[in-house]
């Protein structure tokens, strides 16, 4: 039930315990699995997805530490939310759709929440689509979802690594055809955060369910994932980013000058993982 805010400038981690302190009687155990924002620069609201309830909570993280609205999710059933991201689109009357990774055999539910309506503290979302990117994926969970600059990054947990699929978002706010896919060496992956930087390069951050760390990479189409340029081998010297089939020495992540970035994870330190295994050539289905 805690939220952790990781500052990539000074490596500090701030814990927000207000959900448990204020709302445990009303909601019980907060099994938080997904987190997103609709405006990373201006909004004070986080949208939180729970594994043990088919709801999304609108939470003011900065000023009041208060839940303002609860959105029920028809059609999700008892499977619960495993991951969550916001996809802006002019096709929505509420400025965007929420993509929610479910435990239901790798399915993604796409909802429109009535963000701009004055519906009171409780409202119901509208299910727009259901999508299964990895056909034949069995019971593999969608460990992370992240939208950035016209693309959605979908991360499946393969236990000893994670399988990342990247899709364009169309003008109607829904997903297009698969662009690229990669295998990345993050064990027990449980979250992903992505942001576009300069020169068509994305910064990608993964969290793990079994390691108290945030793992940092850069990504470009065609060349794939490489260790983040600020990663140091054993904290001593800069480690040159390896190729997509190379291994890398784990090291501490340094991100001076990149600014603060919110990552939802139980992480007590920042780190760098081994490099990506390389691009996948085929996909089932």
SERO-4910 file (N, C-alpha, C, O; in steps of 0.05 Angstrom, whole numbers):
BEGIN
 pado doro    nc1    nc2    nc3   cac1   cac2   cac3    cc1    cc2    cc3    oc1    oc2    oc3
  Unk    A     16    -24      0      0      0      0     16     25      0      5     47      2
  Unk    A     43     23     -2     60     47     -3     67     54    -31     68     37    -49
  Unk    A     71     80    -35     82     91    -61    110    100    -56    115    114    -37
  Unk    A    128     93    -74    156    102    -72    162    120    -95    157    113   -118
  Unk    A    174    143    -89    182    162   -110    213    162   -111    226    169    -92
  Unk    A    223    155   -135    252    154   -139    261    179   -154    251    184   -176
  Unk    A    279    194   -142    291    217   -154    317    210   -168    336    201   -155
  Unk    A    318    212   -194    342    204   -209    365    224   -208    386    219   -220
  Unk    A    361    246   -195    383    265   -191    401    258   -168    425    259   -170
  Unk    A    388    250   -146    404    246   -121    400    218   -110    410    212    -88
  Unk    A    385    201   -124    381    173   -116    365    169    -91    365    148    -78
  Unk    A    351    190    -83    335    188    -59    308    174    -65    298    176    -88
  Unk    A    297    160    -46    271    147    -48    253    157    -26    260    155     -2
  Unk    A    230    168    -34    211    178    -14    187    160    -14    176    153    -35
  Unk    A    178    152     10    156    134     13    131    150     22    132    166     40
  Unk    A    109    144      9     83    156     16     65    134     27     58    115     13
  Unk    A     59    136     53     43    115     67     14    124     71      0    111     86
  Unk    A      6    146     59    -20    157     65    -43    139     59    -64    139     72
  Unk    A    -41    123     38    -63    105     30    -70     87     53    -94     84     61
  Unk    A    -50     73     64    -56     56     87    -64     71    112    -82     62    126
  Unk    A    -52     93    117    -57    109    141    -86    120    141    -99    120    162
  Unk    A    -96    128    117   -122    142    116   -145    124    107   -168    129    115
  Unk    A   -139    104     91   -161     90     77   -162     60     81   -177     46     67
  Unk    A   -147     50    100   -147     21    103   -174     10    112   -182    -12    103
  Unk    A   -188     25    128   -215     15    137   -234     14    113   -251     -4    113
  Unk    A   -232     32     94   -250     33     71   -243     13     49   -260      2     37
  Unk    A   -217      9     45   -208     -7     23   -194    -33     31   -189    -50     14
  Unk    A   -187    -35     56   -172    -59     64   -143    -57     54   -131    -36     55
  Unk    A   -133    -79     45   -105    -81     36   -102    -69      8   -116    -76    -11
  Unk    A    -84    -49      5    -78    -37    -21    -57    -54    -36    -33    -50    -31
  Unk    A    -66    -71    -53    -48    -87    -69    -43    -72    -96    -55    -79   -116
  Unk    A    -26    -52    -95    -22    -35   -118     -4    -48   -138     18    -58   -131
  Unk    A    -12    -48   -164      3    -61   -185      8    -42   -209     25    -48   -225
  Unk    A     -8    -21   -211     -6     -3   -234     -7     25   -226    -21     32   -207
  Unk    A      7     43   -240      7     71   -234     12     87   -259     29     79   -276
  Unk    A     -2    109   -262      3    126   -286     -6    155   -280    -19    160   -259
  Unk    A      0    173   -298     -9    201   -296    -19    209   -323    -11    197   -344
  Unk    A    -36    229   -324    -46    239   -350    -31    264   -359    -32    271   -383
  Unk    A    -16    277   -341      0    300   -349     25    300   -330     23    308   -307
  Unk    A     47    291   -340     71    288   -323     83    314   -314     97    315   -294
  Unk    A     76    336   -328     89    362   -322     72    378   -302     83    393   -286
  Unk    A     45    375   -304     28    394   -289     10    380   -268      3    392   -248
  Unk    A      3    355   -273    -18    342   -256     -7    335   -229     16    328   -226
  Unk    A    -24    337   -209    -17    327   -182    -31    301   -176    -30    291   -153
  Unk    A    -44    289   -196    -59    264   -192    -44    240   -203    -32    241   -225
  Unk    A    -44    219   -187    -36    193   -197    -61    176   -200    -80    179   -185
  Unk    A    -61    158   -220    -82    139   -223    -71    111   -217    -52    102   -229
  Unk    A    -83     98   -197    -72     74   -185    -90     50   -191   -114     51   -187
  Unk    A    -78     29   -200    -92      4   -206    -85    -17   -184    -63    -19   -176
  Unk    A   -106    -32   -176   -103    -51   -154   -107    -79   -165   -124    -84   -182
  Unk    A    -92    -98   -155    -95   -126   -163   -118   -139   -149   -130   -158   -160
  Unk    A   -125   -130   -126   -146   -143   -110   -173   -129   -113   -192   -137    -99
  Unk    A   -176   -108   -130   -202    -95   -135   -202    -85   -163   -182    -75   -173
  Unk    A   -225    -88   -176   -228    -78   -204   -235    -49   -204   -257    -41   -213
  Unk    A   -216    -33   -195   -221     -4   -194   -195     11   -200   -173      0   -199
  Unk    A   -198     36   -208   -175     55   -210   -181     78   -191   -203     89   -191
  Unk    A   -161     85   -175   -164    107   -156   -149    132   -166   -127    131   -175
  Unk    A   -163    155   -163   -151    181   -170   -140    193   -144   -155    199   -126
  Unk    A   -114    195   -142   -100    202   -117    -83    227   -121    -65    228   -138
  Unk    A    -87    247   -103    -70    271   -103    -45    265    -87    -46    265    -62
  Unk    A    -23    261   -101      2    253    -88     18    276    -76     34    273    -58
  Unk    A     13    300    -86     30    323    -79     20    340    -56     35    346    -38
  Unk    A     -5    347    -57    -15    367    -38    -31    355    -14    -25    362      9
  Unk    A    -50    338    -20    -68    329      1    -65    300      9    -75    292     30
  Unk    A    -52    284     -7    -50    255     -3    -79    243      2    -84    230     22
  Unk    A    -97    250    -16   -125    243    -14   -135    229    -39   -127    236    -61
  Unk    A   -152    209    -36   -166    196    -58   -190    214    -65   -208    218    -48
  Unk    A   -191    224    -90   -213    241    -98   -235    226   -112   -259    232   -108
  Unk    A   -227    207   -129   -248    192   -143   -240    162   -146   -217    155   -145
  Unk    A   -261    146   -148   -258    117   -153   -273    110   -178   -296    117   -181
  Unk    A   -260     96   -196   -272     88   -221   -274     58   -222   -254     44   -221
  Unk    A   -299     48   -224   -303     19   -226   -299     10   -255   -304     25   -274
  Unk    A   -290    -15   -258   -282    -25   -284   -299    -49   -292   -292    -72   -285
  Unk    A   -321    -45   -306   -338    -67   -314   -324    -84   -334   -310    -75   -352
  Unk    A   -328   -111   -331   -316   -129   -350   -289   -140   -342   -280   -160   -353
  Unk    A   -276   -128   -323   -250   -137   -314   -252   -162   -297   -234   -178   -296
  Unk    A   -274   -165   -283   -278   -188   -266   -260   -188   -242   -253   -167   -231
  Unk    A   -253   -212   -233   -236   -214   -209   -207   -218   -215   -191   -224   -197
  Unk    A   -199   -215   -240   -172   -220   -248   -152   -199   -236   -130   -205   -229
  Unk    A   -162   -174   -234   -145   -153   -223   -126   -141   -243   -121   -152   -264
  Unk    A   -116   -117   -236    -98   -102   -253    -69   -110   -247    -61   -111   -224
  Unk    A    -53   -115   -267    -25   -121   -265     -7    -98   -273     15    -96   -263
  Unk    A    -17    -80   -291     -1    -58   -300    -21    -37   -312    -44    -43   -318
  Unk    A    -11    -12   -316    -29      9   -323    -13     32   -337      9     38   -328
  Unk    A    -25     43   -358    -13     67   -370    -35     83   -383    -57     73   -389
  Unk    A    -30    108   -387    -49    127   -400    -39    133   -428    -16    138   -433
  Unk    A    -58    132   -447    -52    137   -475    -69    161   -484    -93    158   -487
  Unk    A    -57    184   -489    -73    207   -498    -83    204   -526    -68    193   -543
  Unk    A   -107    212   -532   -118    211   -559   -141    230   -562   -157    233   -544
  Unk    A   -142    243   -585   -165    261   -591   -190    246   -597   -212    257   -598
  Unk    A   -188    219   -600   -212    203   -605   -229    200   -580   -252    193   -581
  Unk    A   -217    206   -557   -232    204   -531   -243    231   -523   -230    251   -526
  Unk    A   -268    231   -514   -280    255   -503   -268    263   -476   -273    285   -466
  Unk    A   -252    245   -465   -239    251   -439   -208    251   -443   -193    247   -424
  Unk    A   -200    256   -467   -172    262   -474   -153    238   -475   -130    241   -482
  Unk    A   -163    214   -469   -146    191   -471   -159    166   -460   -180    166   -448
  Unk    A   -145    143   -464   -153    117   -455   -133    106   -435   -109    113   -436
  Unk    A   -143     90   -416   -126     76   -397   -123     47   -407   -142     32   -409
  Unk    A    -98     39   -412    -92     11   -419    -84     -3   -393    -67      6   -378
  Unk    A    -98    -25   -388    -94    -40   -363    -86    -69   -368   -102    -84   -380
  Unk    A    -63    -76   -360    -54   -104   -362    -68   -121   -341    -67   -114   -318
  Unk    A    -80   -143   -350    -95   -160   -331    -80   -186   -327    -62   -194   -343
  Unk    A    -87   -200   -306    -76   -227   -301    -91   -248   -317    -84   -271   -316
  Unk    A   -110   -239   -333   -126   -258   -348   -111   -266   -374   -118   -257   -396
  Unk    A    -91   -283   -371    -76   -295   -393    -65   -274   -412    -68   -276   -437
  Unk    A    -53   -253   -401    -39   -234   -418    -56   -214   -432    -48   -203   -453
  Unk    A    -80   -209   -423    -99   -191   -436    -95   -162   -427    -87   -157   -404
  Unk    A   -100   -144   -445   -100   -115   -439   -128   -105   -443   -140   -108   -464
  Unk    A   -140    -92   -422   -166    -80   -424   -162    -50   -428   -146    -37   -414
  Unk    A   -176    -39   -447   -174    -10   -454   -199      4   -446   -221     -1   -456
  Unk    A   -197     22   -426   -220     36   -415   -218     66   -420   -196     77   -423
  Unk    A   -242     78   -421   -244    107   -421   -257    114   -394   -279    106   -388
  Unk    A   -242    130   -378   -253    140   -353   -265    167   -356   -253    184   -370
  Unk    A   -287    173   -343   -300    199   -346   -286    221   -329   -297    232   -311
  Unk    A   -262    227   -337   -245    245   -322   -257    274   -322   -254    288   -302
  Unk    A   -270    282   -344   -279    309   -347   -308    313   -338   -318    335   -338
  Unk    A   -321    291   -329   -348    293   -319   -349    299   -289   -330    292   -275
  Unk    A   -370    312   -281   -374    317   -252   -393    295   -242   -417    300   -237
  Unk    A   -382    272   -239   -398    248   -232   -396    241   -202   -407    221   -194
  Unk    A   -383    258   -186   -381    252   -158   -357    234   -152   -341    228   -170
  Unk    A   -355    224   -127   -331    209   -119   -330    181   -130   -308    169   -129
  Unk    A   -352    171   -141   -351    144   -153   -364    145   -181   -385    157   -184
  Unk    A   -350    133   -200   -360    133   -228   -352    106   -241   -336     91   -230
  Unk    A   -364    101   -264   -359     76   -278   -344     82   -304   -352    100   -319
  Unk    A   -323     66   -310   -308     69   -334   -323     54   -357   -341     38   -352
  Unk    A   -316     61   -382   -327     48   -405   -306     31   -419   -284     41   -425
  Unk    A   -311      5   -422   -292    -13   -435   -293     -8   -465   -314    -12   -478
  Unk    A   -271      0   -477   -269      5   -506   -259    -18   -522   -267    -22   -545
  Unk    A   -242    -35   -511   -230    -57   -526   -216    -76   -507   -209    -68   -485
  Unk    A   -212   -100   -516   -196   -120   -502   -175   -131   -522   -183   -137   -545
  Unk    A   -150   -132   -514   -128   -138   -532   -110   -159   -519   -103   -157   -496
  Unk    A   -102   -179   -535    -82   -198   -525    -58   -198   -544    -58   -211   -565
  Unk    A    -38   -181   -538    -15   -178   -556      0   -204   -562      8   -209   -584
  Unk    A      4   -220   -541     20   -244   -543      2   -269   -544     -3   -281   -524
  Unk    A     -7   -275   -568    -25   -298   -571    -10   -324   -564     14   -327   -571
  Unk    A    -23   -341   -550    -10   -366   -542     10   -362   -520     27   -379   -515
  Unk    A      8   -340   -506     27   -334   -484     21   -348   -458     35   -344   -438
  Unk    A     -1   -364   -458     -7   -378   -433    -15   -360   -411    -31   -341   -415
  Unk    A     -5   -364   -387    -12   -348   -364      8   -327   -357      8   -316   -335
  Unk    A     25   -320   -376     46   -300   -371     33   -273   -366     16   -264   -382
  Unk    A     41   -260   -344     29   -234   -337     42   -212   -354     65   -213   -362
  Unk    A     25   -191   -359     36   -167   -370     47   -151   -347     33   -138   -332
  Unk    A     73   -152   -344     86   -141   -320     88   -111   -321     89    -98   -300
  Unk    A     87    -99   -344     89    -70   -346     78    -59   -372     79    -72   -393
  Unk    A     67    -35   -370     57    -20   -394     67      9   -391     66     20   -370
  Unk    A     76     20   -414     85     48   -413     80     60   -441     88     48   -461
  Unk    A     68     84   -441     64     99   -466     84    122   -468     89    135   -448
  Unk    A     95    126   -492    112    149   -496    114    156   -526    121    139   -542
  Unk    A    108    181   -532    113    192   -559    102    174   -581    115    169   -601
  Unk    A     77    166   -578     64    151   -599     67    121   -599     57    108   -617
  Unk    A     81    110   -579     85     81   -577     77     71   -550     80     85   -530
  Unk    A     68     46   -549     63     33   -524     82      9   -521     85     -7   -539
  Unk    A     96      8   -498    115    -13   -492    101    -33   -474     91    -26   -453
  Unk    A    100    -58   -482     87    -79   -468    108    -99   -458    122   -111   -474
  Unk    A    109   -103   -432    130   -120   -420    117   -145   -407    101   -143   -388
  Unk    A    124   -168   -418    116   -194   -406    138   -205   -389    161   -205   -396
  Unk    A    131   -215   -366    150   -228   -348    155   -256   -356    137   -273   -357
  Unk    A    181   -262   -363    189   -289   -370    206   -301   -347    222   -320   -352
  Unk    A    203   -291   -323    217   -299   -299    247   -291   -300    254   -272   -285
  Unk    A    263   -304   -315    292   -298   -316    298   -275   -335    321   -265   -336
  Unk    A    279   -265   -350    282   -242   -367    254   -232   -373    234   -242   -363
  Unk    A    252   -211   -389    226   -201   -397    225   -196   -427    245   -188   -439
  Unk    A    201   -200   -438    196   -198   -466    182   -172   -471    159   -168   -462
  Unk    A    194   -153   -486    183   -127   -490    174   -124   -519    190   -128   -538
  Unk    A    148   -118   -523    137   -114   -549    129    -85   -552    119    -73   -533
  Unk    A    134    -73   -575    129    -44   -579    110    -40   -603    115    -50   -625
  Unk    A     89    -25   -597     68    -21   -617     63      9   -621     65     24   -601
  Unk    A     57     18   -645     48     46   -649     19     49   -640      4     30   -640
  Unk    A     13     73   -631    -15     80   -624    -27     95   -648    -15    115   -657
  Unk    A    -50     86   -657    -63     98   -680    -79    123   -672    -82    129   -649
  Unk    A    -90    137   -692   -104    161   -687   -130    157   -671   -139    175   -658
  Unk    A   -140    132   -672   -164    126   -656   -158    118   -628   -176    111   -612
  Unk    A   -133    120   -620   -125    114   -592   -120     85   -587   -113     77   -565
  Unk    A   -124     68   -607   -119     39   -604    -92     32   -616    -79     48   -629
  Unk    A    -85      7   -612    -58     -3   -619    -57    -10   -649    -77    -18   -661
  Unk    A    -33     -7   -661    -28    -15   -688    -14    -42   -689    -15    -58   -670
  Unk    A     -1    -47   -711     14    -72   -715     40    -71   -699     52    -50   -695
  Unk    A     50    -95   -692     75    -97   -677     98    -83   -693    102    -89   -716
  Unk    A    112    -65   -679    135    -52   -692    161    -68   -687    174    -76   -707
  Unk    A    167    -74   -662    191    -90   -656    187   -104   -629    169    -97   -614
  Unk    A    204   -124   -624    203   -138   -598    231   -146   -590    248   -152   -607
  Unk    A    236   -147   -564    262   -153   -553    260   -170   -528    239   -170   -515
  Unk    A    281   -183   -521    284   -197   -495    305   -181   -479    326   -176   -489
  Unk    A    297   -174   -454    315   -158   -437    320   -173   -411    301   -185   -400
  Unk    A    345   -173   -402    353   -189   -378    346   -175   -352    363   -166   -337
  Unk    A    320   -173   -346    311   -164   -320    295   -187   -307    274   -195   -318
  Unk    A    304   -196   -285    292   -219   -272    267   -211   -257    267   -190   -243
  Unk    A    246   -227   -259    220   -221   -245    211   -193   -250    204   -179   -231
  Unk    A    210   -184   -274    202   -157   -281    174   -151   -271    156   -168   -273
  Unk    A    171   -127   -259    145   -119   -248    136    -91   -254    116    -82   -244
  Unk    A    151    -77   -271    143    -50   -278    161    -39   -300    184    -47   -302
  Unk    A    151    -19   -315    167     -6   -335    158     23   -337    134     30   -335
  Unk    A    177     41   -340    172     69   -345    190     78   -368    213     71   -370
  Unk    A    178     95   -386    192    102   -411    189    132   -416    167    143   -411
  Unk    A    210    145   -426    207    172   -435    226    177   -458    248    167   -459
  Unk    A    216    193   -477    232    200   -501    251    222   -495    244    243   -483
  Unk    A    277    218   -502    297    239   -499    305    249   -527    288    248   -545
  Unk    A    329    258   -531    338    269   -557    345    246   -576    350    224   -568
  Unk    A    346    253   -602    357    236   -623    342    209   -624    354    188   -629
  Unk    A    315    210   -621    298    186   -623    308    164   -605    307    140   -612
  Unk    A    316    172   -581    325    153   -561    307    155   -537    301    176   -527
  Unk    A    298    132   -528    281    130   -504    298    121   -480    316    105   -483
  Unk    A    292    131   -457    302    120   -432    281    101   -421    257    108   -420
  Unk    A    289     77   -413    271     56   -404    280     46   -377    304     39   -374
  Unk    A    262     46   -357    268     38   -330    250     14   -323    226     15   -327
  Unk    A    263     -8   -314    249    -31   -305    252    -35   -275    272    -27   -263
  Unk    A    231    -47   -262    234    -55   -234    230    -85   -233    218    -98   -251
  Unk    A    239    -97   -211    238   -126   -207    223   -132   -182    224   -117   -162
  Unk    A    209   -155   -182    194   -164   -159    213   -177   -138    205   -180   -115
  Unk    A    237   -184   -147    255   -199   -129    281   -184   -123    297   -193   -106
  Unk    A    286   -161   -136    310   -145   -132    302   -117   -126    287   -104   -141
  Unk    A    313   -106   -104    307    -78    -96    324    -59   -112    343    -48   -103
  Unk    A    315    -55   -137    331    -38   -155    313    -28   -178    292    -40   -184
  Unk    A    322     -7   -191    311      3   -216    332     -1   -237    355      9   -233
  Unk    A    326    -15   -259    345    -21   -279    342     -3   -303    319      0   -313
  Unk    A    363      9   -312    362     31   -332    374     23   -359    396     12   -360
  Unk    A    360     30   -380    369     25   -407    363     50   -425    348     67   -417
  Unk    A    375     50   -448    366     67   -470    356     49   -492    365     26   -494
  Unk    A    338     60   -508    326     44   -530    325     61   -555    317     84   -555
  Unk    A    332     49   -578    327     59   -604    316     37   -622    323     14   -619
  Unk    A    298     45   -640    289     25   -659    312     15   -676    330     29   -682
  Unk    A    310    -10   -683    330    -25   -700    353    -35   -682    359    -59   -683
  Unk    A    366    -17   -667    389    -25   -651    381    -36   -624    396    -52   -613
  Unk    A    358    -29   -614    347    -41   -590    356    -29   -564    361     -5   -563
  Unk    A    358    -46   -543    364    -37   -516    394    -39   -511    407    -58   -518
  Unk    A    404    -18   -497    431    -17   -487    431     -6   -459    413      7   -451
  Unk    A    452    -13   -444    454     -1   -417    454     29   -419    465     41   -437
  Unk    A    442     41   -399    441     71   -398    469     82   -397    486     71   -383
  Unk    A    474    104   -410    501    115   -412    512    125   -386    536    129   -384
  Unk    A    495    129   -365    505    138   -339    511    115   -320    518    119   -297
  Unk    A    508     90   -330    514     68   -313    544     64   -310    559     66   -330
  Unk    A    554     59   -286    582     55   -281    588     26   -273    572     14   -258
  Unk    A    609     15   -282    617    -12   -274    629    -10   -246    649      2   -241
  Unk    A    615    -23   -227    623    -23   -199    626      5   -187    640     10   -168
  Unk    A    612     25   -201    612     52   -190    639     66   -194    644     86   -181
  Unk    A    657     56   -211    683     68   -214    686     84   -240    693    107   -239
  Unk    A    681     71   -262    685     85   -288    661     81   -305    646     62   -302
  Unk    A    657     99   -324    634     97   -342    636     72   -359    658     65   -368
  Unk    A    614     59   -362    613     34   -378    601     40   -405    578     49   -406
  Unk    A    616     35   -426    606     40   -453    582     22   -458    583     -2   -452
  Unk    A    561     32   -470    537     16   -476    545     -8   -494    556     -3   -515
  Unk    A    538    -32   -486    545    -55   -503    525    -59   -525    504    -45   -526
  Unk    A    531    -76   -544    512    -83   -565    490    -99   -555    490   -108   -532
  Unk    A    469   -104   -571    445   -117   -562    449   -146   -554    431   -158   -541
  Unk    A    472   -159   -561    477   -187   -554    499   -189   -533    508   -212   -527
  Unk    A    508   -167   -522    530   -168   -503    520   -171   -475    497   -166   -469
  Unk    A    539   -178   -457    533   -177   -429    546   -153   -417    564   -142   -429
  Unk    A    537   -145   -393    548   -121   -381    551   -125   -351    537   -140   -339
  Unk    A    570   -111   -340    575   -113   -311    554    -96   -296    551    -73   -302
  Unk    A    540   -108   -277    521    -92   -262    535    -69   -248    557    -72   -238
  Unk    A    522    -46   -246    534    -23   -233    513     -4   -223    489     -7   -229
  Unk    A    521     16   -208    503     35   -197    495     55   -219    511     63   -235
  Unk    A    469     63   -219    459     81   -238    463    110   -229    455    117   -206
  Unk    A    474    127   -246    476    155   -240    461    171   -261    465    166   -285
  Unk    A    444    190   -253    428    204   -272    428    234   -268    407    247   -270
  Unk    A    451    245   -262    453    274   -256    444    289   -281    452    284   -303
  Unk    A    427    309   -276    418    327   -297    394    317   -312    383    331   -330
  Unk    A    384    293   -307    361    283   -321    335    292   -309    314    289   -321
  Unk    A    335    302   -284    311    311   -271    297    288   -257    302    265   -262
  Unk    A    278    295   -239    264    275   -224    244    259   -242    234    270   -261
  Unk    A    240    235   -235    222    217   -250    209    199   -230    222    187   -213
  Unk    A    183    196   -233    167    179   -214    167    150   -224    159    145   -247
  Unk    A    175    131   -208    173    103   -214    158     89   -192    165     92   -169
  Unk    A    138     74   -199    123     59   -178    136     32   -174    133     14   -192
  Unk    A    149     28   -152    162      2   -147    172      2   -118    176     24   -106
  Unk    A    176    -21   -107    188    -24    -81    218    -25    -86    229    -47    -88
  Unk    A    231     -2    -88    260     -1    -95    274     16    -74    266     38    -67
  Unk    A    297      6    -64    312     20    -45    338     31    -56    353     45    -43
  Unk    A    344     24    -82    369     33    -94    364     34   -124    344     24   -134
  Unk    A    383     45   -139    382     45   -168    405     28   -178    426     26   -165
  Unk    A    401     14   -200    421     -4   -210    419     -7   -240    401      3   -253
  Unk    A    438    -22   -251    439    -28   -280    440    -58   -283    455    -72   -269
  Unk    A    424    -68   -302    423    -97   -306    441   -105   -329    454    -88   -341
  Unk    A    441   -131   -335    455   -141   -358    441   -130   -383    418   -120   -382
  Unk    A    454   -132   -406    444   -119   -430    421   -136   -442    416   -158   -433
  Unk    A    408   -124   -462    386   -138   -476    398   -162   -490    421   -162   -500
  Unk    A    382   -183   -492    391   -207   -506    390   -204   -536    404   -218   -551
  Unk    A    373   -186   -545    371   -182   -574    343   -182   -584    324   -188   -569
  Unk    A    340   -176   -610    314   -173   -622    302   -201   -629    316   -219   -638
  Unk    A    276   -203   -624    261   -227   -632    254   -225   -661    248   -204   -671
  Unk    A    256   -247   -675    250   -247   -704    221   -254   -710    210   -245   -730
  Unk    A    208   -269   -693    180   -278   -697    164   -274   -672    175   -272   -650
  Unk    A    138   -274   -676    119   -273   -653     96   -291   -658     85   -292   -680
  Unk    A     88   -306   -638     65   -324   -641     40   -308   -648     36   -287   -636
  Unk    A     24   -318   -666     -1   -305   -673      3   -284   -694    -17   -271   -702
***
